[in-house]
Amino acid sequence: MHGYMRMYWAKKILEWTPSPEIAQQIAIDLNDKYELDGRDPNGYTGIAWSIGGIHDRAWFERPIFGKIRYMNYNGCKSKFDVMKYIEMHNS
């Protein structure tokens, strides 16, 4: 998975679950099962950065995310071609 997509994906899991602990466990389980770098330090670090803010600075506090960096779809569109990414992985 593209690194930016993993960050966005993990943050969506955080948004959709009742707690950061549950979000982190779900993200780890899915990453370990489906990603090439499953059970790799890079995967765990990406998830910890996205959900726990590891290796990142504090941001403005907001609901659900607290001081963890917020990411949204428009941010993804500014970093890479989202539709091309979807088409590439949808075939």
Backbone as a chain_set.jsonl record, in Angstrom:
{"seq": "MHGYMRMYWAKKILEWTPSPEIAQQIAIDLNDKYELDGRDPNGYTGIAWSIGGIHDRAWFERPIFGKIRYMNYNGCKSKFDVMKYIEMHNS", "coords": {"N": [[0.851, -1.169, 0.0], [0.511, 2.209, -0.77], [2.416, 4.577, 1.036], [1.218, 6.998, 1.961], [-1.437, 6.329, 1.65], [-1.679, 4.282, 3.55], [-1.467, 5.747, 5.892], [-3.751, 7.393, 5.706], [-5.746, 5.424, 5.597], [-5.424, 4.13, 8.12], [-6.109, 6.256, 9.784], [-8.782, 6.561, 9.113], [-9.79, 4.168, 10.121], [-9.388, 4.702, 12.83], [-11.239, 6.782, 13.088], [-13.624, 5.393, 12.744], [-13.896, 3.577, 14.824], [-14.48, 2.704, 18.327], [-12.346, 3.342, 20.074], [-8.858, 4.388, 20.33], [-7.172, 2.234, 20.912], [-8.549, -0.047, 20.016], [-8.746, 0.635, 17.317], [-6.027, 0.627, 16.591], [-5.395, -2.095, 16.943], [-7.079, -3.334, 15.055], [-6.074, -2.174, 12.688], [-3.437, -3.175, 12.716], [-3.939, -5.961, 12.574], [-5.216, -6.163, 10.029], [-3.228, -5.056, 8.382], [-1.093, -6.852, 8.82], [-2.176, -9.145, 7.705], [-2.847, -8.529, 4.993], [-0.938, -6.864, 3.702], [2.211, -6.437, 1.974], [4.32, -5.706, 3.603], [3.494, -6.662, 6.028], [3.768, -7.499, 9.448], [6.164, -6.212, 9.636], [8.581, -3.799, 10.742], [8.204, -1.278, 9.489], [5.492, -1.226, 8.768], [4.226, -1.341, 11.297], [5.216, 1.032, 12.406], [4.144, 2.964, 10.677], [1.417, 2.669, 11.251], [1.421, 3.3, 13.997], [2.25, 5.958, 13.829], [0.073, 7.081, 12.488], [-2.2, 6.579, 14.122], [-1.393, 6.919, 16.778], [0.305, 9.103, 16.797], [3.066, 8.855, 16.912], [6.403, 9.882, 16.44], [5.641, 12.347, 15.395], [4.554, 15.781, 15.531], [2.448, 17.554, 17.902], [-0.855, 18.527, 16.962], [-3.557, 20.859, 16.293], [-6.179, 20.456, 18.596], [-8.891, 18.249, 18.042], [-12.202, 16.742, 17.68], [-12.386, 13.187, 18.125], [-9.756, 12.715, 16.977], [-8.076, 14.082, 18.701], [-4.977, 15.47, 19.402], [-3.708, 14.401, 17.261], [-2.424, 14.295, 13.951], [-4.625, 15.291, 11.417], [-6.1, 13.862, 8.527], [-7.531, 13.974, 5.26], [-9.672, 13.173, 2.431], [-9.308, 15.142, 0.445], [-6.718, 15.93, 1.017], [-5.341, 13.637, 0.265], [-5.824, 13.735, -2.5], [-4.257, 15.905, -3.154], [-1.714, 14.929, -2.869], [-1.313, 12.674, -4.495], [-2.481, 10.946, -7.473], [-5.526, 10.014, -6.969], [-7.68, 8.696, -8.288], [-6.325, 7.278, -10.296], [-4.832, 5.575, -8.677], [-6.915, 4.065, -7.523], [-8.007, 2.851, -9.822], [-5.787, 1.33, -10.613], [-5.608, -0.553, -8.56], [-8.045, -1.706, -8.595], [-8.365, -3.462, -10.601]], "CA": [[0.0, 0.0, 0.0], [1.213, 3.488, -0.789], [2.598, 5.052, 2.411], [0.217, 8.0, 2.301], [-2.714, 5.619, 1.776], [-1.706, 3.577, 4.832], [-1.754, 6.75, 6.922], [-5.157, 7.772, 5.568], [-6.518, 4.225, 5.935], [-5.382, 3.939, 9.576], [-6.869, 7.344, 10.405], [-10.203, 6.25, 8.919], [-10.11, 3.128, 11.105], [-9.507, 5.427, 14.104], [-12.49, 7.534, 13.051], [-14.772, 4.484, 12.722], [-13.898, 2.653, 15.959], [-14.766, 3.385, 19.592], [-11.165, 3.774, 20.835], [-7.577, 4.248, 19.62], [-6.623, 0.892, 21.133], [-9.232, -0.956, 19.091], [-8.328, 1.034, 15.967], [-4.666, 0.153, 16.355], [-5.401, -3.555, 16.801], [-7.685, -3.655, 13.756], [-5.114, -1.785, 11.647], [-2.325, -4.143, 12.74], [-4.433, -7.248, 12.071], [-5.423, -6.064, 8.584], [-1.929, -4.834, 7.744], [-0.326, -8.099, 8.878], [-2.783, -10.155, 6.835], [-3.0, -8.185, 3.584], [0.117, -6.042, 3.103], [3.515, -7.072, 1.766], [5.181, -5.442, 4.761], [2.857, -7.129, 7.256], [4.713, -7.97, 10.472], [7.422, -5.516, 9.402], [8.624, -2.563, 11.532], [7.669, -0.148, 8.738], [4.04, -1.263, 8.891], [3.858, -0.966, 12.669], [5.539, 2.449, 12.607], [3.139, 3.738, 9.952], [0.169, 2.612, 12.018], [1.635, 4.064, 15.236], [2.282, 7.375, 13.459], [-1.267, 7.497, 12.09], [-3.187, 6.48, 15.197], [-0.852, 7.377, 18.055], [1.114, 10.31, 16.667], [4.484, 8.563, 17.133], [7.322, 10.58, 15.526], [4.982, 13.519, 14.814], [4.289, 16.826, 16.518], [1.039, 17.735, 18.251], [-1.613, 19.428, 16.105], [-4.693, 21.445, 16.987], [-7.075, 19.416, 19.103], [-10.181, 18.118, 17.359], [-12.913, 15.537, 18.104], [-11.916, 11.856, 17.717], [-8.32, 12.641, 16.741], [-7.278, 14.764, 19.72], [-3.904, 16.273, 18.811], [-3.111, 13.612, 16.185], [-2.57, 14.926, 12.635], [-5.834, 14.918, 10.682], [-5.946, 13.714, 7.078], [-8.801, 13.739, 4.588], [-9.633, 12.802, 1.016], [-8.71, 16.234, -0.327], [-5.275, 15.851, 1.236], [-4.85, 12.554, -0.608], [-5.846, 14.216, -3.884], [-3.153, 16.848, -3.375], [-0.442, 14.204, -2.793], [-1.178, 11.72, -5.597], [-3.661, 10.769, -8.315], [-6.37, 9.045, -6.263], [-8.435, 7.878, -9.24], [-5.38, 6.352, -10.924], [-4.532, 4.573, -7.65], [-8.085, 3.188, -7.422], [-8.059, 2.05, -11.05], [-4.67, 0.39, -10.61], [-5.854, -1.617, -7.585], [-9.396, -2.217, -8.785], [-8.388, -4.43, -11.703]], "C": [[0.899, 1.235, 0.0], [1.274, 4.034, 0.641], [1.547, 6.058, 2.842], [-1.155, 7.348, 2.469], [-2.8, 4.86, 3.093], [-2.044, 4.559, 5.96], [-3.231, 7.126, 6.899], [-6.074, 6.634, 6.029], [-6.572, 4.029, 7.457], [-6.17, 5.03, 10.292], [-8.373, 7.144, 10.223], [-10.637, 5.162, 9.902], [-10.275, 3.769, 12.482], [-10.846, 6.155, 14.177], [-13.707, 6.624, 13.217], [-14.851, 3.54, 13.912], [-14.083, 3.41, 17.273], [-13.541, 3.869, 20.368], [-9.899, 3.624, 19.993], [-6.972, 2.853, 19.764], [-7.239, -0.125, 20.17], [-8.822, -0.644, 17.657], [-6.942, 0.501, 15.644], [-4.641, -1.359, 16.147], [-5.996, -3.979, 15.461], [-6.707, -3.343, 12.626], [-3.947, -2.767, 11.579], [-2.772, -5.482, 12.152], [-4.601, -7.223, 10.549], [-4.102, -5.896, 7.839], [-1.113, -6.126, 7.707], [-0.873, -9.147, 7.905], [-2.679, -9.811, 5.35], [-1.84, -7.431, 2.935], [1.438, -6.789, 2.99], [4.443, -6.861, 2.955], [4.487, -5.788, 6.08], [3.893, -7.755, 8.173], [6.104, -7.363, 10.293], [7.42, -4.221, 10.227], [8.039, -1.355, 10.802], [6.147, -0.087, 8.834], [3.571, -0.825, 10.268], [4.116, 0.516, 12.93], [4.526, 3.335, 11.897], [1.811, 3.783, 10.685], [0.295, 3.436, 13.299], [1.675, 5.562, 14.953], [0.859, 7.865, 13.21], [-2.248, 7.562, 13.248], [-2.678, 7.076, 16.504], [0.007, 8.621, 18.0], [2.599, 10.105, 16.932], [5.309, 9.26, 16.053], [6.68, 11.779, 14.836], [4.757, 14.541, 15.917], [2.79, 16.882, 16.817], [0.403, 18.748, 17.299], [-2.755, 20.018, 16.917], [-5.656, 20.337, 17.394], [-8.402, 19.448, 18.356], [-10.861, 16.834, 17.836], [-12.338, 14.283, 17.43], [-10.402, 11.787, 17.661], [-7.48, 13.258, 17.854], [-6.244, 15.644, 19.044], [-3.142, 15.517, 17.719], [-3.397, 14.308, 14.853], [-3.813, 14.384, 11.922], [-5.504, 14.808, 9.193], [-7.32, 13.461, 6.478], [-8.585, 13.438, 3.109], [-8.981, 13.893, 0.167], [-7.201, 16.276, -0.153], [-4.65, 14.766, 0.378], [-4.783, 13.031, -2.053], [-4.695, 15.171, -4.169], [-1.792, 16.148, -3.396], [-0.231, 13.236, -3.954], [-2.502, 11.606, -6.341], [-4.521, 9.641, -7.737], [-7.105, 8.13, -7.241], [-7.525, 6.871, -9.951], [-5.025, 5.223, -9.954], [-5.677, 3.566, -7.539], [-8.171, 2.279, -8.644], [-6.976, 0.973, -11.058], [-4.952, -0.805, -9.695], [-7.238, -2.236, -7.713], [-9.454, -3.29, -9.868], [-7.891, -5.792, -11.282]], "O": [[1.917, 1.282, 0.691], [0.288, 3.959, 1.375], [1.038, 5.986, 3.96], [-1.943, 7.759, 3.321], [-3.87, 4.793, 3.698], [-2.813, 4.237, 6.865], [-3.885, 7.172, 7.941], [-7.044, 6.854, 6.754], [-7.644, 3.791, 8.015], [-6.828, 4.76, 11.296], [-9.154, 7.523, 11.096], [-11.735, 5.231, 10.455], [-11.197, 3.422, 13.221], [-11.508, 6.141, 15.215], [-14.719, 7.048, 13.775], [-15.801, 2.763, 14.002], [-13.866, 4.621, 17.328], [-13.677, 4.727, 21.24], [-9.866, 2.828, 19.054], [-6.333, 2.352, 18.839], [-6.537, -0.952, 19.587], [-8.577, -1.557, 16.869], [-6.709, -0.017, 14.552], [-3.938, -1.849, 15.264], [-5.474, -4.882, 14.806], [-6.529, -4.151, 11.713], [-3.519, -3.145, 10.488], [-2.068, -6.069, 11.33], [-4.178, -8.151, 9.86], [-3.882, -6.514, 6.798], [-0.513, -6.457, 6.684], [-0.113, -9.94, 7.35], [-2.448, -10.698, 4.529], [-1.774, -7.371, 1.707], [1.745, -7.661, 3.803], [5.256, -7.727, 3.279], [4.854, -5.262, 7.13], [4.791, -8.461, 7.715], [7.099, -7.931, 10.743], [6.366, -3.606, 10.394], [7.435, -0.492, 11.438], [5.578, 0.997, 8.968], [2.636, -0.034, 10.394], [3.322, 1.177, 13.6], [4.093, 4.346, 12.449], [1.157, 4.824, 10.732], [-0.617, 4.184, 13.648], [1.184, 6.353, 15.758], [0.483, 8.943, 13.67], [-3.04, 8.5, 13.342], [-3.449, 7.672, 17.256], [0.402, 9.147, 19.041], [3.323, 11.075, 17.153], [4.945, 9.227, 14.877], [7.149, 12.187, 13.773], [4.768, 14.201, 17.1], [1.974, 16.329, 16.08], [1.05, 19.709, 16.882], [-2.902, 19.71, 18.099], [-5.912, 19.405, 16.633], [-8.959, 20.509, 18.075], [-10.192, 15.933, 18.341], [-11.866, 14.338, 16.294], [-9.812, 10.878, 18.247], [-6.284, 12.981, 17.94], [-6.59, 16.475, 18.204], [-2.064, 15.939, 17.302], [-4.486, 14.846, 14.652], [-4.018, 13.173, 11.84], [-4.709, 15.59, 8.672], [-8.17, 12.819, 7.096], [-7.458, 13.449, 2.612], [-8.189, 13.597, -0.728], [-6.481, 16.623, -1.089], [-3.563, 14.946, -0.171], [-3.805, 12.768, -2.753], [-4.21, 15.241, -5.299], [-0.817, 16.715, -3.889], [0.907, 12.999, -4.359], [-3.524, 12.115, -5.882], [-4.268, 8.463, -7.989], [-7.146, 6.916, -7.04], [-7.927, 5.73, -10.178], [-4.927, 4.062, -10.351], [-5.443, 2.36, -7.468], [-8.385, 1.074, -8.512], [-7.226, -0.163, -11.464], [-4.58, -1.935, -10.014], [-7.559, -3.192, -7.007], [-10.479, -3.952, -10.033], [-7.851, -6.714, -12.097]]}, "num_chains": 1, "name": "protein.A"}
